[in-house]
Amino acid sequence: MKLLSAAASPFVAKAAMALRFAGLDFQIVSVDATNGDPALDEANPLSKIPCLVLDDGTGLFDSRSITRYGDRISGGKLFPVPDPDRMIAERMEALSDGICDCAVGIMYEGRFRPGDIVHQPWIDRLWGKAERGLDEAASDLPPLGADLHAGSIALAATLGYLELRFAGKWENGRDRLVSFAADFAKAHPELAELLPRA
Ligand SMILES: N[C@@H](CCC(=O)N[C@@H](CS)C(=O)NCC(=O)O)C(=O)O
């Protein structure tokens, strides 16, 4: 399998760490999701990463479909069963992804919109969602030990992205999240090497 990727993407980091944690074999292939890339368009009509190209050529997206697929083909290594543990893990993944949607949206506002039409109230609204999401995640942190799951991995990817793009802006008053990120990197160095990077 090939994971169409870019190094800075939090969604790619989550998918790659999840596939590795599940013990699955895959190859990371870089594509240009910012400027457009025919190889990405062919695999994913939405032109977004991550996209997992299966051995039969099927392009699987988005990142949550990839974590669920990875869970199924690994015999359940990424999500606990039964509920409520499963529901809690999926909810943490959705919360982490939602924070990234906001953070990536803010980056895109600056990247794609000419400066004179950047709409600050929209940026503030996105950042408010991200901050509330972070506080929610901090209130009930996912596991980091042998019971690590896709929700834990998603939160680690999100914090890695915030550290890359919003260092100094997200950590204040969030010591529990700062410790979570550090503990994740210490406990799972083989996953942490896939965290978002420039
Ligand atoms: N819901 C998607 C979000 C993926 C996403 O937004 N990826 C960004 C990179 S971080 C992307 O491909 N952006 C290019 C674009 O939107 O055209 C997922 O979970 O995979």
Ligand as a Chemical Component Dictionary entry (heavy atoms), coordinates in Angstrom:
data_LIG
# 
_chem_comp.id                   LIG 
_chem_comp.type                 NON-POLYMER 
_chem_comp.pdbx_formal_charge   0 
_chem_comp.three_letter_code    LIG 
# 
loop_
_chem_comp_atom.comp_id 
_chem_comp_atom.atom_id 
_chem_comp_atom.alt_atom_id 
_chem_comp_atom.type_symbol 
_chem_comp_atom.charge 
_chem_comp_atom.model_Cartn_x 
_chem_comp_atom.model_Cartn_y 
_chem_comp_atom.model_Cartn_z 
_chem_comp_atom.pdbx_ordinal 
LIG N1  N1  N 0 -10.986 15.229 6.474  1  
LIG C1  C1  C 0 -9.732  15.033 5.788  2  
LIG C2  C2  C 0 -8.902  16.313 5.835  3  
LIG C3  C3  C 0 -7.634  16.179 5.016  4  
LIG C4  C4  C 0 -7.008  17.539 4.716  5  
LIG O1  O1  O 0 -7.613  18.592 4.929  6  
LIG N2  N2  N 0 -5.785  17.480 4.190  7  
LIG C5  C5  C 0 -5.129  18.695 3.757  8  
LIG C6  C6  C 0 -3.654  18.686 4.136  9  
LIG S1  S1  S 0 -3.425  18.828 5.877  10 
LIG C7  C7  C 0 -5.207  18.768 2.244  11 
LIG O2  O2  O 0 -5.074  17.772 1.581  12 
LIG N3  N3  N 0 -5.408  19.961 1.703  13 
LIG C8  C8  C 0 -5.436  20.212 0.288  14 
LIG C9  C9  C 0 -6.758  20.754 -0.132 15 
LIG O3  O3  O 0 -7.669  20.908 0.700  16 
LIG O4  O4  O 0 -6.897  21.026 -1.320 17 
LIG C10 C10 C 0 -8.998  13.843 6.419  18 
LIG O5  O5  O 0 -9.257  13.548 7.587  19 
LIG O6  O6  O 0 -8.210  13.179 5.725  20 
# 
loop_
_chem_comp_bond.comp_id 
_chem_comp_bond.atom_id_1 
_chem_comp_bond.atom_id_2 
_chem_comp_bond.value_order 
_chem_comp_bond.pdbx_ordinal 
LIG N1  C1  SING 1  
LIG C1  C2  SING 2  
LIG C1  C10 SING 3  
LIG C2  C3  SING 4  
LIG C3  C4  SING 5  
LIG C4  O1  DOUB 6  
LIG C4  N2  SING 7  
LIG N2  C5  SING 8  
LIG C5  C6  SING 9  
LIG C5  C7  SING 10 
LIG C6  S1  SING 11 
LIG C7  O2  DOUB 12 
LIG C7  N3  SING 13 
LIG N3  C8  SING 14 
LIG C8  C9  SING 15 
LIG C9  O3  DOUB 16 
LIG C9  O4  SING 17 
LIG C10 O5  DOUB 18 
LIG C10 O6  SING 19 
# 
